[in-house]
Amino acid sequence: MTEELVIEILKEVFFTVFVILLPILGVSLVIGIIISIFQAATSIQEMTLTFVPKILITALAIIFLLPWIMDKMIAMTNKMFTMFITVIK
């Protein structure tokens, strides 16, 4: 196993993780901005108001995106196993 192969594998894995996490973090960011605007407009400074909706909506986004996430992860795993088999031979 050469350095180039290891770098390529790590690059692909990091890119896949980035692609998987981007929609979830984006949803959390948008909800956080909406809640911050709501708090600024109403002068409500309750700390739990920021965390509870973000946790709930992020959990719903994960549940909604789970089939897509699993598809990406399975494809990456199959690609890694295929690559390892060709490297071992």
C-alpha positions as CSV (number, residue, x, y, z in Angstrom):
1,M,0.0,0.0,0.0
2,T,1.6,3.2,-1.2
3,E,1.3,6.7,0.3
4,E,-0.6,7.9,-2.8
5,L,-3.2,5.2,-2.2
6,V,-3.6,6.0,1.4
7,I,-4.0,9.7,0.6
8,E,-6.6,9.0,-2.0
9,I,-8.5,6.8,0.4
10,L,-8.5,9.4,3.1
11,K,-9.4,12.2,0.7
12,E,-12.4,10.2,-0.6
13,V,-13.5,9.3,2.9
14,F,-13.3,12.9,4.2
15,F,-15.2,14.1,1.1
16,T,-17.9,11.5,1.7
17,V,-18.2,12.5,5.4
18,F,-18.4,16.2,4.3
19,V,-21.2,15.4,1.8
20,I,-23.1,13.4,4.4
21,L,-22.8,16.0,7.2
22,L,-23.4,19.1,5.0
23,P,-27.3,18.8,4.8
24,I,-27.6,18.1,8.5
25,L,-25.4,21.0,9.6
26,G,-27.1,23.2,7.0
27,V,-30.6,22.5,8.6
28,S,-29.2,23.1,12.0
29,L,-27.6,26.4,10.9
30,V,-30.9,27.6,9.3
31,I,-32.9,26.7,12.3
32,G,-30.4,28.5,14.6
33,I,-30.6,31.7,12.5
34,I,-34.4,31.6,12.5
35,I,-34.5,31.1,16.2
36,S,-31.9,33.9,16.8
37,I,-34.0,36.3,14.6
38,F,-37.1,35.3,16.6
39,Q,-35.3,36.0,19.9
40,A,-34.0,39.3,18.7
41,A,-37.4,40.4,17.5
42,T,-39.3,39.4,20.7
43,S,-36.5,40.1,23.3
44,I,-36.9,36.6,24.7
45,Q,-33.5,35.4,26.0
46,E,-34.4,31.9,27.1
47,M,-31.4,29.5,26.5
48,T,-33.5,26.4,26.1
49,L,-35.4,28.0,23.2
50,T,-32.3,27.7,21.1
51,F,-31.3,24.1,21.9
52,V,-34.6,22.2,22.0
53,P,-35.8,23.1,18.5
54,K,-32.4,22.6,17.0
55,I,-32.0,19.2,18.5
56,L,-35.5,18.1,17.4
57,I,-35.2,19.4,13.9
58,T,-31.7,18.0,13.5
59,A,-32.9,14.6,14.7
60,L,-35.8,14.8,12.2
61,A,-33.3,15.7,9.4
62,I,-31.1,12.7,10.3
63,I,-34.2,10.4,10.3
64,F,-35.4,11.8,6.9
65,L,-31.9,11.6,5.3
66,L,-31.0,8.2,6.8
67,P,-31.7,6.2,3.6
68,W,-29.5,8.6,1.6
69,I,-26.8,8.5,4.2
70,M,-26.8,4.7,4.3
71,D,-26.6,4.5,0.5
72,K,-23.6,6.8,0.5
73,M,-21.9,4.8,3.3
74,I,-22.6,1.4,1.7
75,A,-21.3,2.7,-1.6
76,M,-18.1,3.9,0.1
77,T,-17.7,0.6,1.9
78,N,-18.1,-1.4,-1.2
79,K,-15.6,0.8,-3.0
80,M,-13.1,0.4,-0.2
81,F,-13.4,-3.4,-0.1
82,T,-13.0,-3.5,-3.9
83,M,-10.0,-1.3,-3.7
84,F,-8.5,-3.4,-0.9
85,I,-9.0,-6.6,-2.9
86,T,-7.3,-5.2,-5.9
87,V,-4.4,-3.9,-3.7
88,I,-3.9,-7.2,-2.0
89,K,-3.7,-9.2,-5.3
